[in-house]
Amino acid sequence: MKAIGSGGEWWWNLPSLRRKSDSRRRGRRNTDPRGRRRGPPREPLSSSESIGQSGGWPIDFPFRQAATAASLTLTGDTIAQVRRRIVDRRSRGADPDSKGLIPDILLNHDWLRALRMASYGFFLYGPGSYAWYEFLDRCMPKQTFANFSAKVILNQIVLGPCVIAVIFAWNNLWLGKLSELPSKYQNDALPTLLYGFKFWIPVSIVNFGMIPLSARVAFMSSCSIFWNFYLSTTMSK
């Protein structure tokens, strides 16, 4: 039954039939004028085959991690915008549970900001974070307390400032306000980083201690949803 199920592989691989097949195949080979046998002429490779044999793309883009980061950053931005809309309605004296809440959210939702955050997650945060975690695991593969502590510390003093610097630059680039970027760094970067230490150090301990490499970007992006909410609440006080 296995031979039938596999398309006759077992029958085809019988030694006697394989020898006959090979001899027939050898007999059909072309010969040159001197009588020497030679194989059939090679057909030129198509462009797709040549790309496949050359190893494909030079960089293996982590599409799954990028898509996960994009969807979760979009979710975090949506929660932040909805919360802001509810707070604004309360400040105007409107009932947050009224029927006009959903149309207000949909009509006044900043879709360009949502696209900006989703593109940041897909093109920058997802691939960059995955490459960073892969680099740390390659440099410190052993699960020791020293390596674990070094990963947590490096994640805060290297990845944290880089993420803040990149997202500020990405937002100002989309808004066409790159000239205001130095003042943005000066006013908001350090407070954001210090607030982030309170949240991301415990999260990094869990990330490196319990989460496998393939799921770390998804875990950190999921935590960023709560971080966005925490940051919005803290800054509004």
Secondary structure, DSSP 8 states (H G I E B T S, - for coil): -HHHHTTSHHHHT-HHHHHHHHHHHHHT-EE-TTS-EE--------HHHHHHHTTS-SS---HHHHHHHHHHHHHHHHHHHHHHHHHHHHHTT--TTSTTHHHHHHHH--HHHHHHHHHHIIIIIHHHHHHHHHHHHHHS-S--HHHHHHHHHHIIIIIHHHHHHHHHHHHHHHHT-GGGHHHHIIIIIHHHHHHHHHHHHHHHHHHHHHS-GGGHHHHHHHHHHHHHHHHHHHHT-
